[in-house]
Amino acid sequence: MTSSIKTISLIGAGAVGAVYASKFYTMDKNCISLVAKGERYDRLREKGLFVNKRHYLMNVIRSEENTAPSDLIIVAVKHHHLEEAIRDISNRVGDDTLILSVMNGIESEEQIGAAYGREKVLFAVAVGIDAVRQDNCITFSQLGKVFFGEAKNPNLTERVKRVRCLLDQAGISYEIPDDMIRILWWKFMINVGLNQVSAILGAPYSVFQNSQEARELLESAMREVINIAKPAGVHLSVEDIQDFYSFLPSLSPDGKTSMLQDVEAKRKTEVEMFAGKVIELGKKYGIPTPVNKTLYRLIKVIEGDIIAPD
């Protein structure tokens, strides 16, 4: 019999993390806790989160607290905070804990698994959610869908069934694909195009919904991901770009990618995980990546203008 998930810890209450936390809180306010430390802990405790104008004062746990481990940990931090987050969840991890990363990129599961055991980690990506964060206020019009599972899912394992049951209870749409690694790469391809081009252009989703030139620009970045996927053993094709266009119209026209939000808030971006990773894999496989090299340089220039030096 599949055991139910009763306690959830979430680290990274940004736009996406806060939306999922609010859904779990609505399901059962006692099931969800936010993991934080320092000033972020104080801010979450004092001010809470506003999601679509509803105020949520959730339980917040200091990362150093020795409380009972959680049944599920959701990791929703930025790439450059992952190493720290892996340390910060250590007190939440028990023998039967599952860990689900809804981060961007194609490497977070490997890094978390190296720390806590691959048997604790499921693959996951969030697709189609258009959440926007300003301080502690998050708004969204489309919840999108969570793709999750084992690397391959010909049959559902018990741990996949546990998460499926939880998402059903919380009203979060999901899909369990046969090939989860391909889906990770598909989302990576989307982010490499959409996130980076939107950050450079300062463009909300409406620009890509209405401008053929903008779509051609992001497609040129996506095609480089398709080119490096083949030698990496992942099947992507130009048809996958068309699949992206199938849900683009559903996004709020005023919505913004996470990288554009980072630029506007003068935060560090995830360019190393996007263009930086494409460039790295291009060198590994001997495949040119001129578009992503250009995007990388442009975004690093933008970062240099907005981020104060240490």
N, C-alpha and C positions, 0 to 999 in steps of 0.2 A: 504493500500500500504506500502511495506517495505521501510523504510528510509535508505538511503545509508550512509556508513561510510566515512567521508571526512577527519577527523583528527585522527591521531594515535600517541600515546606516547609510547615509549619503554624504560623500565628500565632494565639494564643488557645487555650491548652491548658486551657480550663475544662471543664465537664461534657461538652458535646457534642464539642468539639475533641479532648479526651483520649480519648474512646471511639473516634473515627475513627482517631486516631493509633495506638492500640493494635491496631486491625485491620490497618493497614498494616505495623506493626512485626511482627506475627505472620506476615504474608505474606512479608516480607523486611526484616529488622531494619536493613539498610543503605540502604533506600530513603527513610526518613522522618527529617526533622530538624525540631526545634522552634526557632522564631525568638523570641528574647527579649533583654532587656537589663537592666542594673542588678541589683537585688535578685532580680527574678524569674528572671533567667538563673542566678544563683548557686543559688537554691533548686531549680530544675529539674535543674541539674547535680549537686547534692549529694544531693537526696532522691528525684528522679525522680517517677513517678506510680504510684499503685496503682489499677488498674481491675479491679473485681470481685475484689479481694484479691490479684491478681497484680501483682508489682512490675515496672515498666518503667523502665529507665535508658536513655533514648533519647539520640541525638545532639542537642546543643543548640548553636545558632549565635548568636553575638552579631549583632544587627541591623547593626552597623557593619562587620562582617567582609566582606572582598572575596573571597568564594569563588565557585565556578562557579554560574551561574544554575540554577534548578530547572525541571524539565519542567512541574511543577504546583505552584501555591501555593494553599493552602486558608486562607481568612480566616474565623475563628470568634470574633472579639472582640465585646464589647458595643458598642452604637451609639456611645456617647460616647468610645470608644477608637479608632474607625475612622480618624479623621484622622491620628492618631499611627501607627496600624498601616500605613496607606498609605505613610507615609514609611519605616517600619521594614523594609518588604519590598523596598525599591528595589534593594538589592544582589542580590536573588534573581531579579529579573526580567531575562530575556534576550529575544532576538528571537522565539524559539519557545515562550515560557512561556505556559501557560494559567493563568487565575486563577478560582477557584471560591469564591464566598462562601456560607457556610451560616448567615449571620447572620439575625436576625429583621428584619422591616421590608420596605419596597418600594423603597429608594433606594440600598443599598450598591453594587449593580452599576454604577449610574450614576456614583457618586463614584469608584469604582476605575477605571472606564473613562475618566473625565475625566483621570485621572493617567497612565494607562499605555496607553490606546488601547482602544476598545470591542472591537476584534478579538481582544483577549486574554481577554475576560471571558465566561464562561457564567453563565446564571441558575441558581440552585439554592435549595432549601429542604429542611430536615430535618423530617420529619413522623413523629410516633408514638414518638420516642425518649424514654425516661423517665429519663434520667441525672440523678443527684444528686451534688453535689460537697460534700465537707467537707475543707477544706485541700487536700492533694494526693491525697485518697482519693475515687475516683469509683465509684459503683455504678449498674448499670442492669439491668433485666430484659427490656426490649423495645428492640431496635435500631431499630425502625421502618423507614422507607424514605426515600431521597433522591430527590426530584423534581429533574431538571436538564435543561438543554438550551439551545438558542437561544430567542429570544423566540417564534418559531413553528417547528414541527418537522414539516413535511409530508414531508420527507426528511432523513435523518441526515447532518449534515456530518462531515467528517473529524475535527474536534476533539471533537465529541460521541462519535464512535466510539472515540476514544482514551480518554476518561473511562469510557465504558461497559466497555471491556476491562479497565481498572484495577479498577473496582468488582466486576466478575465475579471477578477473581483474588483480591480481598480478602474476598469473601463478604459484600459490603454490598448489601442489596436496593435497587433503584432503579426509577424509572419515568421515561420520557421522554414528557411529554404533548404533545399537538398545540399547545396554547396555554399556554406557560409563564408568561406575564404573569398570566393568570387564576389559576394556581396560587399565584403569589406573593401575590396579593391574597387568595386563600382562606386561606392560612396567616396573613396579616396579620389577617384577620377573626377567626380563632381566637385569636390572641395578644391582640388587643384585648379579647376577652371573657374568655378563660380566665386569661391571665397576670394581668391587672389585678384581676379579682374575687378570684382566689385570694390575691393579695398583701394585699388589704384584709381578707378574711375569715380569713387564716392557714390556708387550706384545702388539704389534699392532694387528690389526684385522687378519693379515695373520696367526698368530700363531693359532688362533681359527678356521680359515678356513682349516688349514692343520694338526693340531694335535688332534688326538682322545683323548689323555690324558688330554689336556687342556679343551676340551669340556666336558669330564667327570667331571672335577673339578668344572666347572661352573654349570653343571647340578645338582651336589650335593647341591649347595647353592640354586638353583632355586627350588628344590623339597621341601625345608623347607618353602619357600613362598607358594607353593601349599598346604602344610599341614596346615598352619595357615589361608589360605584364606577360607577354608570350614567353620570353626566356626565363621568367620567374615561375613559369608553370601555371599561370592563371589565365583562364579564357575570358578575354574582353574583346569586344568588336565595336565597330561604328554603330551597330544597332543599339548598343548600350547607351550611346548618347541620345538616341531617339527615346529610349525609355525614360531618361531624365526629363526630356521635354514633355512627357505625358503628365508629370505632376507639377511642373513649373507654373502653369496657369492657376493652380490651386493655392499658391502662396500669396499672402497679402501683398498687394502692390507696394505698400509703404514699408514692408518688412525689409530687414537688412541681414546680411550674412554675419556670422560671428567675427570674421576678420575685419569687416567694415566697422562693426561696433567697437572692436578693439582700437582701431585707428582713431575713431571719433572720440573715444574715451582716453586717448593717449596712453594706451596699454601696449605692452609687447605683443606682437602677433605670433602666429604659429607658422611663419614662413619656412622655418627650418624643417618642419615636419611635412610641408607640402612641396614647394619648389625644391627645397634643399634635399629632400628624399628622392625626388625624381632625378635631380642632377647626380646624386650619389649612385643610384641604380643604373642610370645611363652610362656612367663611367665603368661600373662593374660589368655591364653587358656589351659595352662598346657601341652604344646607341646614342646618336646626337640628341640633345635636349635644348636647342637654342631658345625656344619660347620661354621655357621655365627659367633658364639662365637670365633672360631679360626681366621676367617678372620678379625673380629673386632680387636682382639689383635695384629695381624700382622700389620694391617694398622696403628694402634695407635703407634706401635713401629717405623714404617716408618715415620709417622708424627713427632714423637719426634726427629728423626734424621735430618729432613729437615726444620722444622719450628722453627725460633728463638723464645725463650720465650718472653712474654710481659715485 
